[in-house]
């Protein structure tokens, strides 16, 4: 019977069930509930079939079930193409294939399906736990393949062998990972809805919107500085700039011009860093003020905000240079200044009155008005808090003169309002301020709770000047972090708290591991590959020459391995080779050598075989057989095999007529 | 060339114990390989006679210890007794201080007494009351045990069974041999009349010669293949230990020497396999037939010669 037609044993069936379970369990969140239920039933049926050794369901039923499953998937998604429907279909096939384990080839096909499903998991998540789980499933599935070939060894032994084989394949995998030509972008398009639930800054700011972010310790981006980390008070990560105000919320201007090159003079010392941005589903890219270079595939808006051509839906890494001392917009266009002065027709009468007073007092002296505004904020003894009271229609008045309590968006909004009412162009800048250096890997980690809003005022002759009104009232927000600035007793996100140092330490380590994974495994892009190859001495390789080199390399390794194995196989004991010739000739006469039979035992059996035909044998046949076997036994098992003995054996075998 | 002295020894024993050529040959092989022998069989099939004859024909001292459930280690090893005249303790050696010991019905004794014997077997010395005393050389233990399902037995654990190089069964003689036995002369007298064929010194030389029998790499591959198979096969609870492999090789060498060869053949390994593996491999399925020959045959047929 051919090997592929052997029936599937119970042990093999259990193995396959284990693999199928391991491969499909992680997919439960991705596939529809009815399919989870149906596949669970199929698995349970498989277990019952194996347990009680029932007959397999008839073929026509399986065909019907396959059609039903496919129709079900189509009705669910209105297509059977694409990521999720494809995976759902694979689950259908796997579950039904388990009910069709007739022969060894079905077992192999099922195991291969399991490998495919493992691959499918990576279409949904690519985190470290996913990879670990997938590695485990691959060990189990490989053990299943081993069991499909030979189910006698103990399961523990199969698992160990499978692990060993995969460990042996590891260097090859690493080589392929590092050298296989990379393509730009992911291999498969990720669906547009993937980042709908991601938190982060939006293109508008209303009271409470940033305070809400302060409750999240999700990571916004990570930064690795080329030199020392600049002081905390300089870490202003510029995000969306919001000049438009409708009386309640601040917005990004829809129509903005763009620069393809940075429009300001490079003065002072630059700061170089590499930023790894978590996907946030928006166009803007964060940069330390003021951005000196532009990431690839991006441009700079007229309010100095780098924006990507496409929304950031994948983790993105770019190197940047910042000019902290640069000043921008000395000859700002009138339309932008006009927008930065616009206020609604009425509201906030007290603030407006103060602004008008300053205007009357100082005239066009913007710097003096700025100083007056800062002085006002200082005098009002404003309190920085996560839980400001609700404001009425005149928000700025309420904040500045009544409640005097607010979060950074209140400070920024009020400051811009005051300046605009005194005739000084000003706007709100949102972004992140500060960050925390992870001592484990030295990356500066900026989290959502570092979200901040500050202001820019335009002073003639100096251009846009950054003023952070929060820093006036709560300097510790800028110098250390926001947790230090809010009054005691307010609810803080876990990681922003100062206590529980060991948990924070643990979290830091975990984050460093995740960051390493992101940087080196998921972030191993064509650029990194080119850098690596360049460091190996390959300058500017294109993917064609890389493919060629890789094929030559793999081909060479395979050829070498084959040659080595062949050489080992060819190094058969010459006595054994002669003996095999001899036994092959005996087999033709109906006396087959059993592979476990010793030479003398075989000779005894062969010499006395079929005595009734003795008349047809050569007269000295029995003697010759015994002699050949004796010679062979001495050559193979005796000490110091003799070349003359070997010659004699060969001659005897050549002369022998069975 | 077969060694004439060994042939003569075998002939002498076969003259007294009839129709048991194979077990007798195995017993001699065990002695040549410096191992100890376990015989599991019913009473009255000639176990004691075999031990006795072996000792006589090889010119060795012989002692018999009948194991009972109230036996203490001192009953085997010996004890120190206070001597009033000299005012000191004097060690009185137990029955184990001899060259051939027949430990009869070893599984009747408690584990404590059993372990006293088994330790002496392994170390070839006795430590009693803080003093170590070497046992005579050569030292050979033939232990008998009743089939373990009988009432009032303490079965030997696997670790202690492993100390016996071989386990054989004698079984009932075939009718022709039994008839000859019944018609023949008195066995006890025949044993008493036996003369030693070789001196103990010569026996130790033969033991050295056994060790020198050549085992080729191909043969060692075969022994390893057998062990590997038992380790990966679902048939047995555990595979053969390295000690079992050493035992197999040692007995196969003795078997080859008895056959007059200076190298071991796979046939030798296969011939001694039942005696070596039957008490070392425990089937996973306890109800399976544990007949030594069947176990060995299944193992042999599962492993091709390398």
Interface residues (C-beta under 8 A of the other chain):
Chain A: X152 X153 X154 X157 X573 X576 X594 X595 X596 X597 X598 X599 X600 X601 X633 X634 X636 X637 X638 X639
Chain B: X214 X215 X216 X218 X219 X232 X233 X234 X262 X263 X264 X265 X266 X267 X270 X300 X301 X302 X303 X304 X305
